[in-house]
Structures are given as structure tokens and as C-alpha cells.
Amino acid sequence: MKILAAVLTALIVIIQYPLWLGKGGWLRVSQIDQELRKEKDSNARLEQRNTTFAAEVRDLKQGTEAIEERARYELGMIRGDEVFFQYADENRGQSPVSPPAR
């Protein structure tokens, strides 16, 4: 009877080995699941970036407003009939003044 119990116990251990430590075991599945989550997060960020780029390309192809906005803010360009005014910031470089104590 002891031999039968030992044989059955050995068989159970042999059957359990691939389940826990084998090629498709629980530990490997857990590791692959973590990698999958990381890849899905990365894909979501890249999809958001691609959507932003697609919207920008669509704006540049459809109208001149996006091109004009870029020329104004990135290149400092103005139209021929416009006058450019630039105001100097007198507070530049100074620390903000704290309110008076009561």
C-alpha cells in the first residue's frame, strides 16, 4: 500500500511539473502576460501619437490656417499688411513680490 501511495504521489508530481515550470506553465504565462500589458500600453501611446500626427497632417493639407499659425509662432512671420509690436517685460528676471504681511 505504501508503494502504491508513493507511485501515485510521484505521478502527481510529474504531472504538476509542466503545469508550474514547463514551457506553457503558470510562471511563463504570468511573465508573458506582463510583457503583453507593457506592449499594449506602448501601443496605446503610439496610437495616440499617430492620431495627433494624422490630425496635424489633415489640417496642413486642408487649410492654410494651420500653416499660417506655424509660420507665425515658430518662424515669427507676419502678413504684409500687419504691424508687429513687441513689448518688453519689465519684470523679467525679477522674483515675484510677495504680498505685504498683515
ChimeraX attribute file (.defattr): number of C-alpha atoms within 10 A of each C-alpha:
attribute: neighborCount
match mode: 1-to-1
recipient: residues
	/A:1	6
	/A:2	7
	/A:3	8
	/A:4	9
	/A:5	10
	/A:6	11
	/A:7	12
	/A:8	12
	/A:9	12
	/A:10	12
	/A:11	11
	/A:12	11
	/A:13	11
	/A:14	11
	/A:15	11
	/A:16	13
	/A:17	11
	/A:18	13
	/A:19	14
	/A:20	14
	/A:21	12
	/A:22	12
	/A:23	11
	/A:24	11
	/A:25	14
	/A:26	14
	/A:27	14
	/A:28	15
	/A:29	13
	/A:30	11
	/A:31	10
	/A:32	12
	/A:33	12
	/A:34	12
	/A:35	12
	/A:36	12
	/A:37	11
	/A:38	12
	/A:39	12
	/A:40	12
	/A:41	12
	/A:42	11
	/A:43	12
	/A:44	12
	/A:45	12
	/A:46	12
	/A:47	12
	/A:48	11
	/A:49	12
	/A:50	12
	/A:51	12
	/A:52	12
	/A:53	12
	/A:54	12
	/A:55	12
	/A:56	12
	/A:57	12
	/A:58	12
	/A:59	14
	/A:60	15
	/A:61	11
	/A:62	9
	/A:63	10
	/A:64	11
	/A:65	11
	/A:66	16
	/A:67	12
	/A:68	15
	/A:69	13
	/A:70	14
	/A:71	13
	/A:72	13
	/A:73	10
	/A:74	9
	/A:75	9
	/A:76	10
	/A:77	13
	/A:78	13
	/A:79	9
	/A:80	6
	/A:81	6
	/A:82	7
	/A:83	7
	/A:84	9
	/A:85	6
	/A:86	5
	/A:87	5
	/A:88	7
	/A:89	7
	/A:90	7
	/A:91	8
	/A:92	8
	/A:93	7
	/A:94	7
	/A:95	7
	/A:96	8
	/A:97	6
	/A:98	6
	/A:99	6
	/A:100	5
	/A:101	4
	/A:102	3
